[in-house]
């Protein structure tokens, strides 16, 4: 997020602002207190204690809709905050609308995280309208907000028209096949997104195929995560066709998508022609040894492949598959190939490292009883995500 914010409104010196413009500075604090009185809410003590700077994080603070309104009023003319994190605050659609109105006026904030806020259709509508006007935001995280097929209509309008947002996270929502069709069309027309996460939704064959067709037409997207959906063989077939046509995508995650042997062979057909994909994750798909062999043989036949990291399912490795893996490694010595049982320990070590690099998660776990119920639920989901992603057996 910090990287995304770096390209935002420039330095304080460039904008002619002073430290008092920060949310925690005297001027910003006065505006916030006045807004709280106007909205009839108790000021967030964490905001009053925060050190002035370009990043404002108020995660798990239970602001609610009225608290969001007060904060939005105080940030309307702020010129110092570049990164805004309001995840897990139960803002709902009403609070989202207030933040969206603020972002129509504020042209300095470039990174926004509103994940886990139950924004729903009303929130999607408000943010879509904002994105049709805002030209500053480049990072937008809206995961876990109960967006459904109806909400997708509004978000698709923003994706189609907005060319400034580069990273968009719509994971952990409730999109279905209808949303896949709507969003697929928007993705095809978008000219700004570089990274899109729509994992942990409900895209199945029809919706998955529509998303893949959108990918085929897109010439800007570099990273796509569609893991933990239900693409199946038909969705995989459409992805295979997309890989033949797409010349920009560098990372694709299709793990946990019920892709069988047939689907894996369709993706392999796309890999035979693709020259730009660098990382492919196909773990936790029941594609068996035959599907794995198909993918590896596709790389063998494509001397111009750009694949640097390939993650295959954790399945028993027979002699034929082991020999083929060895042959591919000889052909592409710099390829990081992870497959079979020898990936298990690596995943455990990766998980341990990831947990250790997140002291906030560990610290919160040790004192979770002091957190509100909704904050504990969000924290537990984050930990579960780490465990599932690395398949740690405890």
N, C-alpha and C positions, 0 to 999 in steps of 0.2 A: 504494500500500500504506500509505503514511504516513497518508493521509486516512482509510483504513479503520481504522487503529489508533487514530486520535485519539478515536474514540467508545468506546474500550474500557474499561479499568478505572479511568480517572480519573487525577489527578495523584498523585505520590508523597506530597505533603502530605495530600491527601484520604484516602489509605490509611494514613497514619501510618507510612510506611516511610522508611528512610534510604538514603543512597547506598551503604551497605555491603550492601544487598540486591541490588544489581546483580550481573550475572554476573561482571563484572570487579572488583567490590569485594572487600574482604578476606573477608567472610563467604561470599559467593558463590564465590570462588576456593577457599576451604577445602572447601566442599561438593563442588565439582567435582573437586578433587584426590583427595578421599576416594572419590568415586564411580569415578574412573579406577582407583584401586588395587583397589577391590572387583571391577571388571569386567576387570582385567588388561589395560588399554590405556594407551598413551602419551598424556598430555594434549595437546590441541591448543594449540600455542604461540600461535596467533592469538587464541584465546579468552583466554588469560592476559594478552595484551598489549592487549586491547581496552579502549577508554575506556568507563567506566560510562555507561549511557544507556538509553533505552526501546527501542532497536532492536538486535537481535543478528543479525549476518549472518556465516554460516560457509559461504559458497558455495565449491564446488570444493575442499573440504578432505579428501576421501577418508575421511570418518569411519567409514563402514561400519556394520554392525549393532551391533557392540559399542561403538563410539564413540558411537552414538546412544543406547544404553542408559545410558552414563555421563552424557551430557549431560542425558538425561531425568530421571535421579535428582537431578541438581543443580538442575534447574529446577522440581521438583515443588512447592517451597514459595516460589519466587521471586515477588516482588510488584512488581517494577520493569520487567521486560521486557514490552513490549506487542506487538512485532513480531519474528517469528522466521523467518529465511530459511536453510533448509538445503538449497537446491537443488543438484543434481548432487553427491551424496555417496555414491551406491551403497548406500543404506540397506536396500533390499530389504524384503520383508514383515516380517522380524524387527525391523529397525530402526523401521519404521513402527508396529509394534505397541507398541514402547517409548514412542515419541513420543505415540501415541494415549492410552496409559495415563496419561502425564503430563498431557495436556490434559484428562483427566477430572477431575483434581484442581486444576490451575491455572486460576483464574478471572480472570486478568488479561491473558493473551495473546489478542489479538483479530485478528491478521493472521498467517497461516502460509503459507509457500511451500515445498512439498516436491516441486517439479517435477524431472523427470529423475533419478529415484531407483529405477527398476525395482521399484516397490511391488507390482505384480501383484495377483492375486486376494486373497492374504493381506493385503496392505496395504489394499485396498478394504474388506475385511471389518472390519479393525481400525478404520479411520477411520469407517466407517458406525456401528459400535457407539459410538464416541466422540461422534459428532454427535447421537446419540439422548439424550446426557446433557449435553453442553456447551452453555451458553447465552451464551458470550462471543465466540466467533469470528464475525467478520462478513466476513472476506476469506480465501478458501482457494484456493490455486493447486496443482493436481495434474496439470499437463500433462506429457506425455512419460513416463508410468509404466506402459505396456504393459497398460492396462486393456482387457479384452475383453468379450464379451457376458456371460460368467459373472460378471465383476466388476461389471457394470452392475446386477445383481440387488441387490447389497449397497448400492451407491451410491444406487439408486432408493429404497430404504427410508429412507435418511437425507434425501434430497431431499424426500420426502413428509412426513416427520415434523418435520424441523428448520425452524424459522421465523426463525432468527436470522442465518444466513449470507446476506449480501446480494450478494456477488460470488463466483462460482465459475468456475474455469477447468479444463476437462477436455479441452483441445485436445491434438493430437499423441498420441492414443491409438489403440487398435485396435478401437473399437466398430463393430459391424456392424448389419445390419437388425434383428436380434433385440434388440439393445441399444436401438435407436431406438424400438421398440415399448414396451419396459420404461421407458425414460427419459421417453418422451412422456406416459405415464400419470402418472408422478411429477411432471412439470412442470405438468400440468393441476391437480394437487392442492396444489402448493407455494404458500405464502402469504408467503414472505420474500424470495426471490431478486429482485434488481433487474437484475443483469447476469450473463449466462451465455455462456461461450465453449466451443463444442464443434466448432470448426473443425479441419481436418486429421484427420478420422476416415474411416470407410468407410460412411457412411449413403447408401443408394441409394433407389430408388423406394419400396419398402414401409416401410423404417425412416424415411425422410425424411417420408413422409406422416403417420406416427404422431407424429413430433416436431411437425409443423405443427399437428396436431389438438390436441396438448397446449398449444401456443401460443395457439390460438383460445380455449381455456378459461381460460387464466391471466389474472389481472387485476392482477398486480403487476410482472411483468417489463418492464423498460424498454429493455434492450440485449440483442440476440441476435446472435451471430456463428456462422454455420454454413458459412462459406466453406471451399473446398477439400474438399468432399465430392462426392457424385454424385447430387444431388437429381433432376436430369433434369426432364422435363416433368411427370411425375406428382407429384413432390415440389413443383414450382413451383405446380401446380394446387392442392395442399393449402395452400400458403402464401397463395395468392390468396384462398381461402376464409377462412383465418385472419385476413387483413387486413380482411376485411369485418366480422368479429365482434369483433376485438380493439380495445379503446379505450384502451390504456395504452402499448403498445410505441412507442418513439421512435426507435430505431436498429436497422436490420436489414442484415446483410452476407451476401449470397448469391453473392459472387464465386466464380468457378471451380467451378461446379456443373453443367456440361454442359446448361445451360438453352437450349433452342432457341427458335425463333419462337413455337411453340405455348405453351411454358411462360411466356415473357415476356408473352404476351397474357393468360394466366391471372392473373399477378401484376398486370398493368394493370387487370384487372377488379376486383381488390381495392382498388387505389389509387383507383378511382372513388368508392368509398364511405368509405374510411378518412380520419379527420380528425386523427389524433394522430401518425402517423409523421413524423419530422423529417429523418432521414437514411437513404438507401437506396443501397447499393453493389451494382451488378450487373456490375461489370467482369469481363473474361475469361470471358464466356459467349458461345457462338456463336449469338446471337439476331438477328444481321444488322440491316440498316436497318429492316426491317419490325417487328421486335420493339421496337427503340428508338422507332419512331414510335408504336407502340401504347401504350408507357409514357407518352410525352409527351402524347398525346391524352387519356389518362386524367386527367392533371393539368389539362389544359385544361377538361375537363368537371366538375371538382370544385373549385368556387370556395372550398370550405372546407378544402382540403388544407393540411396543416401542414408539408409537405416543404420543407426549407431547403437541403439538399445532396443532389444526385443525381449519382451516378457511373455512366455508361454505358460499354459496351465501346469499346475503342480500334479503331474500324473506319473505313474510308474514308467520308467524308461526302458524299452526293450533294446536289444542289440542293434537292430536296424536304425532306430531313431538316434541312438547314441553315436553310431558311425556317421550318420548324416549330419548331426550337430558338429562333430569333429571336422568333417569335410568343409562345412560352411565356415567354421572358425579359421581354417587354413586359407580359405579363399578371401575372407574378410577378417584379418587378424585384429583389427581395432573394434570389431563388433562385440558389444557386451550382450551376451546371450544367457538368459536366465530361464531355467526349465527344470522340471522334475524335482526330486527330493533334495538336490543340492541347493535349492533356493530357500528352503525352510529356515535353516540357521541364519542365512543372510537376512531374511525378513525379520527374524527375531532381533538381530543386532540392530537393524534399521529402526525398528520400533523403539528399542531401548534408547538409541541415540536421539530419536525424535522426541520422546518423552522428556529426556534429560535437557533438551534444548528448549523446553517449554516450562520454565519454572513457575509461570503464573498458573498453569494447569495443576501442577503438583502442589503448589501452595494452597490453591483453592480447594483441592481434594482434602487436604488435611484439616481445613477449617470450614468444610461445606455446610456444617450445621448452622453456621452464622449467616448463610446466604438465604435470600428469599426462595420460595419453592420453585418459581419459574427459572431462577438463576441456576439452582441445583440441577434442574432438568436439562437446561442447555449445556451445562458443564458435563453431565453424564453422557449426553449425546456426543460431545466432542471426544471424550475418552473412548466411547464405544466405536466411533469412527476410526480411531487409530488402531484399535484392536482388530476390527474387521478388515481394514485395509491391508494389514500385515499378517492376518491369520495367525495370531498368537494363541496357542493353546494354553489355558491356565486351569 
